[in-house]
Amino acid sequence: NNDVRNGKYFNADRVMTIEFTERNFDREKLTFDVQASADLSKAAIDKDIKVSGLAQYGIKAEWVSDSQEGVDIKNYTDGRVNTLRLTFSADNEYYIVPHCVDNAGRKNDGVNYAKGSQAADTFVIDKTAPEIQVNYISDKEISADVNQRTYTQQNVTALVKITEKNFYEEKNFVENQMAVNVTGAEAPEGIE
């Protein structure tokens, strides 16, 4: 899923497919730096997390293939590719970077992300829609029933409460005022 919004936000599960190209690749020597939290700025980076430990962060890990599976270890070639799929499905902020060491003790030198990858190592999964609650105040009485019509000569104030962790203020407000479309209606006959 590369359908990024506002630089790092995704509104659906995200799948990271990692290919390790290495003759002497050992799955047990693969680790990750991981953060998964409602607020990354308040969470420490956990280092050296094994594939089996990713579940505690809400990350599903699945080995997809070894291009030379069934080949005797003595016959592996430099073109051997092991593929791991990680699925991020929980609403969270994530930071993840893989590290691997081959059987000769050499560590990977950085990560090459596929061309066009968006928010490759730090991103947010947000599948929860915002909640909006509207209360009306007229004659000092509060009504939460938006279908209850009150006709009055007094001012009516609408109190709008928006519950959304990743609220994007620039898209929802214009000059510090909420962008609201108001449609007026004629009062029923006999009411002024």
N, C-alpha and C positions, 0 to 999 in steps of 0.2 A: 504494500500500500504506500504509494508515493503521493497521495492526494493531500498534500500539506496545506494548512490554512495558517496565515499570519506567521509564517516562518518555522513553526514547530508543532502545531496542533493537528491531530488526526481524530476524526469522528467515527472511526471503525478500527477493528483489530489491525495490528500491523505485524507483518511477517518479515523477519530478517533471515536471509539465506546466506550462510557463510561457507565459502569453499576454501579448503586448506590444500594447497598444492605443495606436496612434499613427499619424497620417497620414504623417508623415515618418520612419518607422522605417527604419533602415539596419542590416542584420544584421552588417555589418563593424564597427559601433560598439558592439556588445554585448560586455561583458566580465564576468568573475566574480572574486570573491574566493574562493579555494579552499584547503582543507586536506584532505588524505586521507592517513591514516597509521594505524598500529597504535596510536599514542598521540598524540592531538592536543596534549597538553600539552608535547610535545617537538618539535612541528613548527611552523614559521613559516607565517603566512598568505601565500600567493602572491597578488598583486594583478594586476589587468588581464589575466587569462587569457582569450584568445579562445576561441570555441566549438571551433575546430579543435584547440586545445591541451588540451581536457578529457580526451582519451583517455589522456594520460600519467598521469592520476590514476585511471584505471580507470573513467571515466565515459563512457558511450556517449551521443552527442548526435545527434539526428535532427530536422531541420526537418519539421514535419507539414503546415503550411499557411500561406498568406497569403490572407486573406479577400477581397482585391481583386487576386489574381493575374490577369494578363491585362488589367488595366485600365491605361490610359495614366497615367503618373505625375502628369500635370496634373489627372487626374480622381479621385485618391485623396480619400477623405473621412476625417473624424475618427474614424469607426467602424472603420477598418482594423485588423485583428487578425492578428498573426503568432504562430504557435504552435510552440514548441520542446519536445521531449520529451527528458529526461535519464534514463538508466537507471543505477542504482547496483547492481552485482551482486557485487562483490568484498567479502570480509570486510574491513572497515575502519571507522575512525571518520571521519566526514565533516563538514565545515563548508563551506557554499556560499551565496553571496549574489550575485544578478545586478545589473548596473549597465548602463544604456544612455544614450546621448546621441543626440538626434535630429539631423536635418540642419540645424537652426537653432542647434545648439550647446547646447540645454537638456538637463540631466541629470534622470534620474528622481528623485523625492523619496520614498525608501523603497520598500518592497515590500508589497503587499497580499496576504496569504496567504488562501486560501479558508477559509471558515468550517469549523471542525472539523479543520483541519490539525493534525497532531501532530508535534512535534519538527521544525518547518519548516526551520530552517537548520542545525541540529546534530543528528546522529544516528549510530547504529552499525548496520552490517549484520553480523550474526553467524549464519551458516548452518552453522557447524561444531558438531557435537554434542560434549559433554564426553566425555573418555575416562577410564575408571576402571580402575585396576590394583589388584588385591588380592593380597597375599602373606601367608602364615600362618607364624608362628614358633612352633614347639613343640620343646621339648628342645633349644633353641639351633640348630635347623635351620630354614632358610627354604624354603618351598615356594610356587611361583607357580601350581601346578596346583590350581585350585579344585575339580576333580573327584577329586583324590587325597584319600581319607578316611583320617585318622589318628585312631585311638581311643587316648586316653592319659588318665592321671590327672593329668597336668601341665596347667598353664594354657596356653591357646593364644591368641596375640595376632594380631589381624588388622591389617596395615598397609595403609591405603587411600591411594592416590595419585590425585588428581583433576587432570587436565590440562584447563584451561579458562581462556581469556583473560578472559572477562567473567563470572567466577564471582560469583554473587549470594549472599553469605554468609548474609544474613538469612533467605533461603528454605531454605537447606540445613542450617543448624545451629540447635540449640536449646540455650541456655545453654552455648555452646562445645563441645557434643558433637554429633557427626554423628547425624542422624536415621536409624537403621537398623532395619529389621524383621528380627528373628531368629526362625527357626523351628527348634525342636529336633527331633531324630529319635532313636528308640530304637536302641541298638547292636544289630547283628545277633546272632542266637542264638549263644551260646558265648563272646561277648566281654563282659567286664564293664567 
